[in-house]
Structure formats: C-alpha cells, structure tokens
Amino acid sequence: MIFHHRLKSIKLGCCLHCGSFRPGDGLLCVQCEFRLRDYEELRVIQKGPWRAWSLYQWAPDESDLLSKLLISLKGSYEKSAWDYYAKKFAQRRIMESFEDGMRVCIIPAPPSNSRRKHGHFWASSLASAMGAGFQDVLIRTDEGHQRGRTREERETMSFSLSENISFDVYEYDRTLWVLADDVLTTGSTAEAAYKALGSPPHFEAWLLGSRGALLRSVQLSDIQGQ
C-alpha cells in the first residue's frame, strides 16, 4: 500500500531543460527551477490607464531555460504546471496593494486558434489561486496569429463580448477586471480587452512573462517599466 502511494506521487516525464527524470509540478527539476529564480521578479508595467504585472522577465535570446518553459506551456495542457505558476504569481501579487472591498474578475485572452488555450488555463489557475471570479467572455473579431505581425498590425486587434457575460454579480466600478495571458509583447491584447470591457476604471493584465527586450527599449514603446 505504501509502495502504491509513493508510485502515484512520482511525476512521469523529464525536465524540460536538462532532461532529468525527476521534474516537479513546474515541469523542471530542482536544479533548473533554482536557476529559473534568476528571472523571477513580479514587475508592474504602466500602459496608459491600466497596468500589467508579469512574473518572469523574458529575453528569448538570453534564456533558453525560460524560453523552453513558455513554449511548452503554450503547446499543451499541463494543469499542475499552470496551477504551480499561478500560485507563485498570486503569492507575489497579493502582497501588493488592492483597494478595500475590491472584487477581482479574471478573463482569459481568447485563443488565436482552438488548440491554443493557454490563456484559458492560466486564467482558470489564477482565479483558483486568488479566490477570484472567472468569466471566459472575450471573442476575437480579427483574424490570424500575432506572431509575425508588425506593431501597427497588432494594434488593430479587437475583441467583442460574448452573450455569456453577466455583470449582475459584479459592481462594475468596484471590480478589478483582469486580462490573463501568458506573455506581454506590445500590450495590444490587453488594450483590446480593456476596450471590449468598456474601459473599466480598474483594469490590469496578469502575465506569466514579459519580453525583456521590450522593457529595455522603452523609447520604442509606450509601455514603461517601473
């Protein structure tokens, strides 16, 4: 019986980075997870009337470890991994200020195709970790993937609201509306969500990672790191 319990607790697979046969819930072994801490820093980025929070600062050409993790999470449903990183994010975000009595509702970024549902998984895990509301109500009204688009093309992105949304259980002006997505690049996805929701007075984007190159080149963007 004890052997059976221990066998069930063993996670099959291997570390995304080094190939070790002992990965944890975060898809990395203990040694690689320790290295990942070098990129772990909850950072707030101000963009106009709303803010974005990201857990990891990502420079694709400088961090194979973080790149492999983010790419792997994009391509498959790893429930324990999304939960693991959502808890890390929540532990840090909850230490920052919230207005008294503010309710939180988390909304996933709509996928560019039906197989890429990482925004939904991240949002669902964040809602559980934060004890927040969850509504999957954004519909993409433009076509195609973001990858390969110019900044001008990204800024044409637009969303609409599905008929499933219900504001009845929320005080619109007393709710923090949160767009959950995996990586911040230009902020166009969050901006489209902000507009689709009617430009609420309290809006944030919660990201697993943000592009380091973007933060280092503030003069090329209207996103400012703090």
Secondary structure as a PSIPRED ss2 file (coil, helix, strand):
# PSIPRED VFORMAT (PSIPRED V4.0)

   1 M C   1.000  0.000  0.000
   2 I H   0.000  1.000  0.000
   3 F H   0.000  1.000  0.000
   4 H H   0.000  1.000  0.000
   5 H H   0.000  1.000  0.000
   6 R H   0.000  1.000  0.000
   7 L H   0.000  1.000  0.000
   8 K H   0.000  1.000  0.000
   9 S H   0.000  1.000  0.000
  10 I C   1.000  0.000  0.000
  11 K C   1.000  0.000  0.000
  12 L C   1.000  0.000  0.000
  13 G C   1.000  0.000  0.000
  14 C C   1.000  0.000  0.000
  15 C C   1.000  0.000  0.000
  16 L C   1.000  0.000  0.000
  17 H C   1.000  0.000  0.000
  18 C C   1.000  0.000  0.000
  19 G C   1.000  0.000  0.000
  20 S C   1.000  0.000  0.000
  21 F C   1.000  0.000  0.000
  22 R C   1.000  0.000  0.000
  23 P C   1.000  0.000  0.000
  24 G C   1.000  0.000  0.000
  25 D C   1.000  0.000  0.000
  26 G C   1.000  0.000  0.000
  27 L C   1.000  0.000  0.000
  28 L C   1.000  0.000  0.000
  29 C C   1.000  0.000  0.000
  30 V H   0.000  1.000  0.000
  31 Q H   0.000  1.000  0.000
  32 C H   0.000  1.000  0.000
  33 E H   0.000  1.000  0.000
  34 F H   0.000  1.000  0.000
  35 R H   0.000  1.000  0.000
  36 L H   0.000  1.000  0.000
  37 R H   0.000  1.000  0.000
  38 D H   0.000  1.000  0.000
  39 Y H   0.000  1.000  0.000
  40 E E   0.000  0.000  1.000
  41 E E   0.000  0.000  1.000
  42 L E   0.000  0.000  1.000
  43 R E   0.000  0.000  1.000
  44 V E   0.000  0.000  1.000
  45 I E   0.000  0.000  1.000
  46 Q E   0.000  0.000  1.000
  47 K E   0.000  0.000  1.000
  48 G C   1.000  0.000  0.000
  49 P C   1.000  0.000  0.000
  50 W E   0.000  0.000  1.000
  51 R E   0.000  0.000  1.000
  52 A E   0.000  0.000  1.000
  53 W E   0.000  0.000  1.000
  54 S E   0.000  0.000  1.000
  55 L E   0.000  0.000  1.000
  56 Y E   0.000  0.000  1.000
  57 Q E   0.000  0.000  1.000
  58 W E   0.000  0.000  1.000
  59 A C   1.000  0.000  0.000
  60 P C   1.000  0.000  0.000
  61 D C   1.000  0.000  0.000
  62 E C   1.000  0.000  0.000
  63 S C   1.000  0.000  0.000
  64 D H   0.000  1.000  0.000
  65 L H   0.000  1.000  0.000
  66 L H   0.000  1.000  0.000
  67 S H   0.000  1.000  0.000
  68 K H   0.000  1.000  0.000
  69 L H   0.000  1.000  0.000
  70 L H   0.000  1.000  0.000
  71 I H   0.000  1.000  0.000
  72 S H   0.000  1.000  0.000
  73 L H   0.000  1.000  0.000
  74 K H   0.000  1.000  0.000
  75 G H   0.000  1.000  0.000
  76 S C   1.000  0.000  0.000
  77 Y C   1.000  0.000  0.000
  78 E C   1.000  0.000  0.000
  79 K H   0.000  1.000  0.000
  80 S H   0.000  1.000  0.000
  81 A H   0.000  1.000  0.000
  82 W H   0.000  1.000  0.000
  83 D H   0.000  1.000  0.000
  84 Y H   0.000  1.000  0.000
  85 Y H   0.000  1.000  0.000
  86 A H   0.000  1.000  0.000
  87 K H   0.000  1.000  0.000
  88 K H   0.000  1.000  0.000
  89 F H   0.000  1.000  0.000
  90 A H   0.000  1.000  0.000
  91 Q H   0.000  1.000  0.000
  92 R H   0.000  1.000  0.000
  93 R H   0.000  1.000  0.000
  94 I C   1.000  0.000  0.000
  95 M C   1.000  0.000  0.000
  96 E C   1.000  0.000  0.000
  97 S C   1.000  0.000  0.000
  98 F C   1.000  0.000  0.000
  99 E C   1.000  0.000  0.000
 100 D C   1.000  0.000  0.000
 101 G C   1.000  0.000  0.000
 102 M C   1.000  0.000  0.000
 103 R E   0.000  0.000  1.000
 104 V E   0.000  0.000  1.000
 105 C E   0.000  0.000  1.000
 106 I E   0.000  0.000  1.000
 107 I E   0.000  0.000  1.000
 108 P E   0.000  0.000  1.000
 109 A C   1.000  0.000  0.000
 110 P C   1.000  0.000  0.000
 111 P C   1.000  0.000  0.000
 112 S C   1.000  0.000  0.000
 113 N C   1.000  0.000  0.000
 114 S C   1.000  0.000  0.000
 115 R C   1.000  0.000  0.000
 116 R C   1.000  0.000  0.000
 117 K C   1.000  0.000  0.000
 118 H H   0.000  1.000  0.000
 119 G H   0.000  1.000  0.000
 120 H H   0.000  1.000  0.000
 121 F H   0.000  1.000  0.000
 122 W H   0.000  1.000  0.000
 123 A H   0.000  1.000  0.000
 124 S H   0.000  1.000  0.000
 125 S H   0.000  1.000  0.000
 126 L H   0.000  1.000  0.000
 127 A H   0.000  1.000  0.000
 128 S H   0.000  1.000  0.000
 129 A H   0.000  1.000  0.000
 130 M H   0.000  1.000  0.000
 131 G C   1.000  0.000  0.000
 132 A C   1.000  0.000  0.000
 133 G E   0.000  0.000  1.000
 134 F E   0.000  0.000  1.000
 135 Q C   1.000  0.000  0.000
 136 D C   1.000  0.000  0.000
 137 V C   1.000  0.000  0.000
 138 L E   0.000  0.000  1.000
 139 I E   0.000  0.000  1.000
 140 R E   0.000  0.000  1.000
 141 T C   1.000  0.000  0.000
 142 D C   1.000  0.000  0.000
 143 E C   1.000  0.000  0.000
 144 G C   1.000  0.000  0.000
 145 H C   1.000  0.000  0.000
 146 Q C   1.000  0.000  0.000
 147 R C   1.000  0.000  0.000
 148 G C   1.000  0.000  0.000
 149 R C   1.000  0.000  0.000
 150 T C   1.000  0.000  0.000
 151 R H   0.000  1.000  0.000
 152 E H   0.000  1.000  0.000
 153 E H   0.000  1.000  0.000
 154 R H   0.000  1.000  0.000
 155 E C   1.000  0.000  0.000
 156 T C   1.000  0.000  0.000
 157 M C   1.000  0.000  0.000
 158 S C   1.000  0.000  0.000
 159 F E   0.000  0.000  1.000
 160 S E   0.000  0.000  1.000
 161 L E   0.000  0.000  1.000
 162 S C   1.000  0.000  0.000
 163 E C   1.000  0.000  0.000
 164 N C   1.000  0.000  0.000
 165 I C   1.000  0.000  0.000
 166 S C   1.000  0.000  0.000
 167 F C   1.000  0.000  0.000
 168 D C   1.000  0.000  0.000
 169 V C   1.000  0.000  0.000
 170 Y C   1.000  0.000  0.000
 171 E C   1.000  0.000  0.000
 172 Y H   0.000  1.000  0.000
 173 D H   0.000  1.000  0.000
 174 R H   0.000  1.000  0.000
 175 T E   0.000  0.000  1.000
 176 L E   0.000  0.000  1.000
 177 W E   0.000  0.000  1.000
 178 V E   0.000  0.000  1.000
 179 L E   0.000  0.000  1.000
 180 A E   0.000  0.000  1.000
 181 D E   0.000  0.000  1.000
 182 D E   0.000  0.000  1.000
 183 V E   0.000  0.000  1.000
 184 L E   0.000  0.000  1.000
 185 T C   1.000  0.000  0.000
 186 T C   1.000  0.000  0.000
 187 G C   1.000  0.000  0.000
 188 S H   0.000  1.000  0.000
 189 T H   0.000  1.000  0.000
 190 A H   0.000  1.000  0.000
 191 E H   0.000  1.000  0.000
 192 A H   0.000  1.000  0.000
 193 A H   0.000  1.000  0.000
 194 Y H   0.000  1.000  0.000
 195 K H   0.000  1.000  0.000
 196 A H   0.000  1.000  0.000
 197 L C   1.000  0.000  0.000
 198 G C   1.000  0.000  0.000
 199 S C   1.000  0.000  0.000
 200 P C   1.000  0.000  0.000
 201 P C   1.000  0.000  0.000
 202 H C   1.000  0.000  0.000
 203 F E   0.000  0.000  1.000
 204 E E   0.000  0.000  1.000
 205 A E   0.000  0.000  1.000
 206 W E   0.000  0.000  1.000
 207 L E   0.000  0.000  1.000
 208 L E   0.000  0.000  1.000
 209 G E   0.000  0.000  1.000
 210 S E   0.000  0.000  1.000
 211 R E   0.000  0.000  1.000
 212 G H   0.000  1.000  0.000
 213 A H   0.000  1.000  0.000
 214 L H   0.000  1.000  0.000
 215 L H   0.000  1.000  0.000
 216 R H   0.000  1.000  0.000
 217 S C   1.000  0.000  0.000
 218 V H   0.000  1.000  0.000
 219 Q H   0.000  1.000  0.000
 220 L H   0.000  1.000  0.000
 221 S C   1.000  0.000  0.000
 222 D C   1.000  0.000  0.000
 223 I C   1.000  0.000  0.000
 224 Q E   0.000  0.000  1.000
 225 G E   0.000  0.000  1.000
 226 Q C   1.000  0.000  0.000
